[in-house]
Amino acid sequence: MFDQLRQEIDTVLARDPAAHSRWEVFFCYPGFKAVRSHRRAHKAYLKGHYFLARLINYYSYRRTGIDIHPGATLGKGVFIDHGTGVVIGETAEVGDDVTIYQGATLGGTGKDTGKRHPTLGNGVTVGAGSKVLGPIVIGNHVKIGAGAIVLKDVPDRCTVVGNAGRIVRGPVLRPDIDLNHGDLPDPMLEKVEAIEDKLEQLEQMEMENEASPHNCAACPRADCPDRKEKAEGT
Ligand SMILES: CC(C)(COP(=O)(O)OP(=O)(O)OC[C@H]1O[C@@H](n2cnc3c(N)ncnc32)[C@H](O)[C@@H]1OP(=O)(O)O)[C@@H](O)C(=O)NCCC(=O)NCCS
Protein backbone atom coordinates (compact mmCIF):
# COMPACT_ATOMS: atom_id res chain seq x y z
CA MET A 1 0.00 0.00 0.00
CA PHE A 2 2.79 2.42 0.96
CA ASP A 3 4.73 1.45 -2.14
CA GLN A 4 1.74 2.42 -4.28
CA LEU A 5 1.34 5.69 -2.35
CA ARG A 6 5.02 6.53 -2.80
CA GLN A 7 4.87 5.64 -6.50
CA GLU A 8 1.84 7.89 -7.06
CA ILE A 9 3.48 10.80 -5.24
CA ASP A 10 6.69 10.28 -7.22
CA THR A 11 4.67 10.30 -10.45
CA VAL A 12 3.45 13.82 -9.64
CA LEU A 13 6.94 14.97 -8.63
CA ALA A 14 8.41 13.62 -11.87
CA ARG A 15 5.81 15.21 -14.13
CA ASP A 16 5.08 18.55 -12.49
CA PRO A 17 8.09 20.87 -12.23
CA ALA A 18 6.03 23.04 -9.85
CA ALA A 19 5.88 20.31 -7.19
CA HIS A 20 8.64 20.64 -4.58
CA SER A 21 8.09 17.91 -1.98
CA ARG A 22 6.16 14.74 -1.20
CA TRP A 23 4.28 16.59 1.56
CA GLU A 24 3.15 19.23 -0.90
CA VAL A 25 1.85 16.58 -3.30
CA PHE A 26 0.14 14.59 -0.54
CA PHE A 27 -1.72 17.53 0.98
CA CYS A 28 -2.17 20.03 -1.83
CA TYR A 29 -2.66 18.18 -5.15
CA PRO A 30 -6.35 17.62 -6.03
CA GLY A 31 -5.42 15.32 -8.94
CA PHE A 32 -3.46 13.08 -6.57
CA LYS A 33 -6.37 12.98 -4.08
CA ALA A 34 -8.90 12.25 -6.84
CA VAL A 35 -6.88 9.32 -8.21
CA ARG A 36 -6.44 7.87 -4.67
CA SER A 37 -10.17 8.18 -3.96
CA HIS A 38 -10.99 6.68 -7.35
CA ARG A 39 -8.92 3.58 -6.60
CA ARG A 40 -11.04 2.99 -3.46
CA ALA A 41 -14.29 3.73 -5.31
CA HIS A 42 -13.31 1.41 -8.18
CA LYS A 43 -12.62 -1.46 -5.75
CA ALA A 44 -16.10 -0.99 -4.23
CA TYR A 45 -17.62 -0.79 -7.73
CA LEU A 46 -15.98 -4.05 -8.79
CA LYS A 47 -17.38 -5.76 -5.67
CA GLY A 48 -20.87 -4.54 -6.61
CA HIS A 49 -21.08 -1.92 -3.81
CA TYR A 50 -22.37 0.69 -6.26
CA PHE A 51 -23.81 3.08 -3.67
CA LEU A 52 -20.60 3.15 -1.61
CA ALA A 53 -18.59 3.60 -4.82
CA ARG A 54 -20.75 6.55 -5.85
CA LEU A 55 -20.53 8.07 -2.37
CA ILE A 56 -16.72 7.99 -2.43
CA ASN A 57 -16.80 9.48 -5.93
CA TYR A 58 -19.25 12.21 -4.85
CA TYR A 59 -17.16 13.35 -1.86
CA SER A 60 -13.99 13.27 -3.92
CA TYR A 61 -15.70 15.38 -6.60
CA ARG A 62 -16.89 17.88 -3.95
CA ARG A 63 -13.34 18.24 -2.62
CA THR A 64 -11.40 18.27 -5.90
CA GLY A 65 -13.71 19.26 -8.76
CA ILE A 66 -12.62 16.09 -10.56
CA ASP A 67 -15.37 13.64 -11.50
CA ILE A 68 -14.12 10.12 -12.19
CA HIS A 69 -16.91 7.56 -12.44
CA PRO A 70 -16.13 4.59 -10.15
CA GLY A 71 -16.45 2.23 -13.12
CA ALA A 72 -13.62 3.89 -15.07
CA THR A 73 -10.32 1.99 -15.23
CA LEU A 74 -7.12 3.96 -14.54
CA GLY A 75 -3.65 2.53 -15.15
CA LYS A 76 -0.51 3.11 -13.09
CA GLY A 77 1.09 6.55 -12.95
CA VAL A 78 -1.99 8.52 -14.04
CA PHE A 79 -1.48 12.21 -13.23
CA ILE A 80 -4.30 14.74 -13.28
CA ASP A 81 -2.72 18.21 -13.21
CA HIS A 82 -4.69 21.08 -11.64
CA GLY A 83 -7.75 18.96 -12.19
CA THR A 84 -10.77 21.22 -11.94
CA GLY A 85 -13.44 20.19 -14.42
CA VAL A 86 -11.90 16.84 -15.43
CA VAL A 87 -14.65 14.30 -16.20
CA ILE A 88 -13.96 10.61 -16.85
CA GLY A 89 -16.90 8.41 -17.85
CA GLU A 90 -17.91 4.99 -16.58
CA THR A 91 -16.52 2.84 -19.40
CA ALA A 92 -13.38 4.90 -20.03
CA GLU A 93 -10.08 3.01 -19.88
CA VAL A 94 -6.92 4.99 -19.20
CA GLY A 95 -3.48 3.40 -19.73
CA ASP A 96 -0.29 3.81 -17.69
CA ASP A 97 1.60 7.11 -17.33
CA VAL A 98 -1.20 9.23 -18.78
CA THR A 99 -1.29 12.97 -18.00
CA ILE A 100 -4.65 14.74 -17.98
CA TYR A 101 -4.98 18.51 -17.62
CA GLN A 102 -7.84 20.55 -16.20
CA GLY A 103 -11.15 20.66 -18.01
CA ALA A 104 -10.51 17.52 -20.08
CA THR A 105 -13.41 15.14 -20.68
CA LEU A 106 -13.23 11.45 -21.53
CA GLY A 107 -16.92 11.17 -22.27
CA GLY A 108 -19.65 9.71 -24.42
CA THR A 109 -21.27 11.25 -27.49
CA GLY A 110 -24.73 10.31 -26.21
CA LYS A 111 -25.23 7.98 -29.18
CA ASP A 112 -23.65 4.80 -27.84
CA THR A 113 -24.71 2.30 -25.21
CA GLY A 114 -22.52 -0.23 -23.36
CA LYS A 115 -18.89 0.75 -24.00
CA ARG A 116 -19.40 4.44 -24.77
CA HIS A 117 -16.25 6.18 -23.50
CA PRO A 118 -12.71 6.27 -24.93
CA THR A 119 -9.79 3.92 -24.37
CA LEU A 120 -6.43 5.65 -23.94
CA GLY A 121 -3.08 3.89 -24.47
CA ASN A 122 0.04 4.42 -22.36
CA GLY A 123 1.87 7.73 -22.11
CA VAL A 124 -0.98 9.80 -23.56
CA THR A 125 -1.24 13.54 -22.81
CA VAL A 126 -4.76 14.96 -22.71
CA GLY A 127 -4.56 18.76 -23.02
CA ALA A 128 -6.52 21.28 -20.99
CA GLY A 129 -10.16 21.61 -22.00
CA SER A 130 -9.99 18.86 -24.62
CA LYS A 131 -12.94 16.53 -25.20
CA VAL A 132 -12.38 12.92 -26.21
CA LEU A 133 -15.76 11.47 -26.99
CA GLY A 134 -17.17 8.06 -27.85
CA PRO A 135 -15.80 4.50 -27.67
CA ILE A 136 -12.70 5.45 -29.67
CA VAL A 137 -9.11 4.25 -29.21
CA ILE A 138 -6.30 6.71 -28.61
CA GLY A 139 -2.93 5.06 -29.28
CA ASN A 140 0.18 5.01 -27.08
CA HIS A 141 2.09 8.28 -26.60
CA VAL A 142 -0.53 10.37 -28.41
CA LYS A 143 -0.65 14.08 -27.55
CA ILE A 144 -4.09 15.68 -27.56
CA GLY A 145 -3.76 19.45 -27.81
CA ALA A 146 -5.48 21.83 -25.42
CA GLY A 147 -9.03 22.48 -26.59
CA ALA A 148 -9.12 19.62 -29.13
CA ILE A 149 -12.32 17.70 -29.75
CA VAL A 150 -11.48 14.14 -30.72
CA LEU A 151 -14.18 11.88 -32.17
CA LYS A 152 -12.11 9.32 -34.11
CA ASP A 153 -9.38 6.79 -33.32
CA VAL A 154 -5.84 8.21 -33.21
CA PRO A 155 -2.83 5.97 -34.06
CA ASP A 156 0.22 5.67 -31.79
CA ARG A 157 2.60 8.62 -31.38
CA CYS A 158 0.54 11.25 -33.17
CA THR A 159 -0.43 14.77 -32.12
CA VAL A 160 -4.05 15.75 -32.64
CA VAL A 161 -5.36 19.32 -32.30
CA GLY A 162 -8.40 21.44 -33.12
CA ASN A 163 -12.13 21.05 -33.51
CA ALA A 164 -12.79 18.53 -35.02
CA GLY A 165 -9.47 17.00 -34.02
CA ARG A 166 -6.98 16.53 -36.87
CA ILE A 167 -3.60 14.85 -36.81
CA VAL A 168 -0.88 17.48 -37.24
CA ARG A 169 2.13 15.40 -36.35
CA GLY A 170 3.13 11.81 -36.40
CA PRO A 171 3.62 9.05 -36.04
CA VAL A 172 6.74 10.52 -34.43
CA LEU A 173 9.76 8.45 -33.42
CA ARG A 174 10.15 9.57 -29.82
CA PRO A 175 13.44 8.47 -28.29
CA ASP A 176 11.89 7.18 -25.06
CA ILE A 177 10.74 3.72 -26.09
CA ASP A 178 10.73 3.39 -29.83
CA LEU A 179 11.57 -0.21 -30.60
CA ASN A 180 10.66 -0.28 -34.29
CA HIS A 181 14.16 -1.26 -35.43
CA GLY A 182 13.03 -1.86 -39.00
CA ASP A 183 12.56 1.91 -39.47
CA LEU A 184 15.95 3.01 -38.13
CA PRO A 185 18.41 4.58 -40.63
CA ASP A 186 21.45 2.42 -41.60
CA PRO A 187 24.53 4.70 -42.01
CA MET A 188 26.77 1.84 -43.31
CA LEU A 189 24.31 0.95 -46.04
CA GLU A 190 24.05 4.65 -47.01
CA LYS A 191 27.88 4.88 -47.30
CA VAL A 192 28.14 1.72 -49.42
CA GLU A 193 25.40 3.02 -51.72
CA ALA A 194 27.25 6.37 -52.10
CA ILE A 195 30.50 4.53 -53.02
CA GLU A 196 28.64 2.39 -55.58
CA ASP A 197 27.18 5.55 -57.18
CA LYS A 198 30.66 7.12 -57.39
CA LEU A 199 32.13 3.97 -59.01
CA GLU A 200 29.33 3.95 -61.56
CA GLN A 201 30.05 7.61 -62.42
CA LEU A 202 33.79 6.89 -62.87
CA GLU A 203 33.11 3.88 -65.10
CA GLN A 204 30.78 6.00 -67.21
CA MET A 205 33.46 8.74 -67.57
CA GLU A 206 36.09 6.18 -68.57
CA MET A 207 33.82 4.69 -71.23
CA GLU A 208 33.12 8.17 -72.62
CA ASN A 209 36.86 8.94 -72.72
CA GLU A 210 37.65 5.75 -74.60
CA ALA A 211 34.90 6.47 -77.13
CA SER A 212 36.03 10.04 -77.88
CA PRO A 213 39.31 10.77 -79.86
CA HIS A 214 42.27 11.76 -77.69
CA ASN A 215 42.88 15.52 -77.58
CA CYS A 216 46.62 15.91 -76.96
CA ALA A 217 46.43 19.67 -76.56
CA ALA A 218 44.07 19.29 -73.61
CA CYS A 219 45.84 16.23 -72.15
CA PRO A 220 47.29 17.03 -68.68
CA ARG A 221 49.93 14.19 -68.83
CA ALA A 222 53.47 15.45 -69.56
CA ASP A 223 54.48 11.98 -70.81
CA CYS A 224 51.43 11.53 -73.07
CA PRO A 225 52.42 8.69 -75.49
CA ASP A 226 50.11 10.02 -78.22
CA ARG A 227 51.80 13.42 -78.13
CA LYS A 228 55.23 11.69 -78.33
CA GLU A 229 54.15 9.65 -81.34
CA LYS A 230 52.77 12.70 -83.07
CA ALA A 231 56.00 14.66 -82.39
CA GLU A 232 58.15 11.81 -83.76
CA GLY A 233 55.89 11.46 -86.84
CA THR A 234 56.18 15.11 -87.79
C1 LIG B 1 -0.39 19.73 -28.82
C2 LIG B 1 0.78 19.91 -27.86
C3 LIG B 1 0.83 18.72 -26.89
C4 LIG B 1 2.10 20.02 -28.61
O1 LIG B 1 2.39 18.80 -29.30
P1 LIG B 1 3.59 18.73 -30.38
O2 LIG B 1 3.55 17.36 -30.97
O3 LIG B 1 4.85 19.16 -29.72
O4 LIG B 1 3.09 19.75 -31.51
P2 LIG B 1 3.69 21.19 -31.94
O5 LIG B 1 3.85 22.10 -30.77
O6 LIG B 1 4.87 20.96 -32.80
O7 LIG B 1 2.49 21.76 -32.83
C5 LIG B 1 2.10 21.17 -34.07
C6 LIG B 1 1.13 22.12 -34.73
O8 LIG B 1 -0.11 22.16 -33.97
C7 LIG B 1 -0.40 23.50 -33.53
N1 LIG B 1 -0.94 23.37 -32.16
C8 LIG B 1 -0.27 22.98 -31.05
N2 LIG B 1 -1.11 22.93 -30.01
C9 LIG B 1 -2.33 23.31 -30.48
C10 LIG B 1 -3.60 23.45 -29.86
N3 LIG B 1 -3.78 23.18 -28.57
N4 LIG B 1 -4.65 23.81 -30.64
C11 LIG B 1 -4.48 24.07 -31.97
N5 LIG B 1 -3.28 23.97 -32.61
C12 LIG B 1 -2.23 23.58 -31.86
C13 LIG B 1 0.94 24.22 -33.57
O9 LIG B 1 0.78 25.60 -33.74
C14 LIG B 1 1.61 23.56 -34.76
O10 LIG B 1 1.05 24.11 -35.95
P3 LIG B 1 1.99 24.40 -37.25
O11 LIG B 1 2.55 23.05 -37.64
O12 LIG B 1 1.04 24.99 -38.23
O13 LIG B 1 3.05 25.33 -36.75
C15 LIG B 1 0.63 21.22 -27.03
O14 LIG B 1 0.61 22.35 -27.90
C16 LIG B 1 -0.63 21.24 -26.18
O15 LIG B 1 -1.71 21.68 -26.58
N6 LIG B 1 -0.44 20.75 -24.91
C17 LIG B 1 -1.47 20.70 -23.93
C18 LIG B 1 -0.84 21.08 -22.62
C19 LIG B 1 -1.84 21.69 -21.66
O16 LIG B 1 -3.03 21.46 -21.72
N7 LIG B 1 -1.30 22.45 -20.73
C20 LIG B 1 -2.06 23.05 -19.70
C21 LIG B 1 -1.11 23.28 -18.55
S1 LIG B 1 -1.88 24.18 -17.31
PDBQT file of the ligand as one rigid body, heavy atoms in Angstrom, charges set to zero:
ROOT
HETATM    1  C1  LIG A 301      -0.386  19.731 -28.825  1.00  0.00    +0.000 C 
HETATM    2  C2  LIG A 301       0.780  19.910 -27.857  1.00  0.00    +0.000 C 
HETATM    3  C3  LIG A 301       0.827  18.724 -26.888  1.00  0.00    +0.000 C 
HETATM    4  C4  LIG A 301       2.100  20.017 -28.610  1.00  0.00    +0.000 C 
HETATM    5  O1  LIG A 301       2.394  18.805 -29.300  1.00  0.00    +0.000 OA
HETATM    6  P1  LIG A 301       3.589  18.730 -30.383  1.00  0.00    +0.000 P 
HETATM    7  O2  LIG A 301       3.553  17.360 -30.970  1.00  0.00    +0.000 OA
HETATM    8  O3  LIG A 301       4.854  19.156 -29.723  1.00  0.00    +0.000 OA
HETATM    9  O4  LIG A 301       3.094  19.745 -31.509  1.00  0.00    +0.000 OA
HETATM   10  P2  LIG A 301       3.690  21.192 -31.941  1.00  0.00    +0.000 P 
HETATM   11  O5  LIG A 301       3.846  22.101 -30.765  1.00  0.00    +0.000 OA
HETATM   12  O6  LIG A 301       4.874  20.962 -32.795  1.00  0.00    +0.000 OA
HETATM   13  O7  LIG A 301       2.494  21.755 -32.826  1.00  0.00    +0.000 OA
HETATM   14  C5  LIG A 301       2.104  21.172 -34.071  1.00  0.00    +0.000 C 
HETATM   15  C6  LIG A 301       1.126  22.121 -34.726  1.00  0.00    +0.000 C 
HETATM   16  O8  LIG A 301      -0.109  22.160 -33.973  1.00  0.00    +0.000 OA
HETATM   17  C7  LIG A 301      -0.397  23.500 -33.531  1.00  0.00    +0.000 C 
HETATM   18  N1  LIG A 301      -0.940  23.371 -32.164  1.00  0.00    +0.000 N 
HETATM   19  C8  LIG A 301      -0.275  22.979 -31.051  1.00  0.00    +0.000 A 
HETATM   20  N2  LIG A 301      -1.114  22.933 -30.010  1.00  0.00    +0.000 NA
HETATM   21  C9  LIG A 301      -2.329  23.312 -30.480  1.00  0.00    +0.000 A 
HETATM   22  C10 LIG A 301      -3.604  23.445 -29.862  1.00  0.00    +0.000 A 
HETATM   23  N3  LIG A 301      -3.782  23.183 -28.568  1.00  0.00    +0.000 N 
HETATM   24  N4  LIG A 301      -4.649  23.814 -30.635  1.00  0.00    +0.000 NA
HETATM   25  C11 LIG A 301      -4.483  24.072 -31.968  1.00  0.00    +0.000 A 
HETATM   26  N5  LIG A 301      -3.285  23.966 -32.607  1.00  0.00    +0.000 NA
HETATM   27  C12 LIG A 301      -2.227  23.581 -31.860  1.00  0.00    +0.000 A 
HETATM   28  C13 LIG A 301       0.940  24.221 -33.572  1.00  0.00    +0.000 C 
HETATM   29  O9  LIG A 301       0.780  25.602 -33.744  1.00  0.00    +0.000 OA
HETATM   30  C14 LIG A 301       1.611  23.560 -34.764  1.00  0.00    +0.000 C 
HETATM   31  O10 LIG A 301       1.046  24.113 -35.946  1.00  0.00    +0.000 OA
HETATM   32  P3  LIG A 301       1.993  24.399 -37.247  1.00  0.00    +0.000 P 
HETATM   33  O11 LIG A 301       2.548  23.047 -37.637  1.00  0.00    +0.000 OA
HETATM   34  O12 LIG A 301       1.042  24.992 -38.230  1.00  0.00    +0.000 OA
HETATM   35  O13 LIG A 301       3.047  25.334 -36.755  1.00  0.00    +0.000 OA
HETATM   36  C15 LIG A 301       0.628  21.223 -27.032  1.00  0.00    +0.000 C 
HETATM   37  O14 LIG A 301       0.609  22.348 -27.905  1.00  0.00    +0.000 OA
HETATM   38  C16 LIG A 301      -0.626  21.242 -26.176  1.00  0.00    +0.000 C 
HETATM   39  O15 LIG A 301      -1.708  21.682 -26.579  1.00  0.00    +0.000 OA
HETATM   40  N6  LIG A 301      -0.437  20.747 -24.910  1.00  0.00    +0.000 N 
HETATM   41  C17 LIG A 301      -1.473  20.702 -23.930  1.00  0.00    +0.000 C 
HETATM   42  C18 LIG A 301      -0.844  21.083 -22.621  1.00  0.00    +0.000 C 
HETATM   43  C19 LIG A 301      -1.840  21.691 -21.664  1.00  0.00    +0.000 C 
HETATM   44  O16 LIG A 301      -3.025  21.463 -21.722  1.00  0.00    +0.000 OA
HETATM   45  N7  LIG A 301      -1.300  22.446 -20.726  1.00  0.00    +0.000 N 
HETATM   46  C20 LIG A 301      -2.062  23.051 -19.703  1.00  0.00    +0.000 C 
HETATM   47  C21 LIG A 301      -1.113  23.277 -18.549  1.00  0.00    +0.000 C 
HETATM   48  S1  LIG A 301      -1.884  24.185 -17.307  1.00  0.00    +0.000 SA
ENDROOT
TORSDOF 0
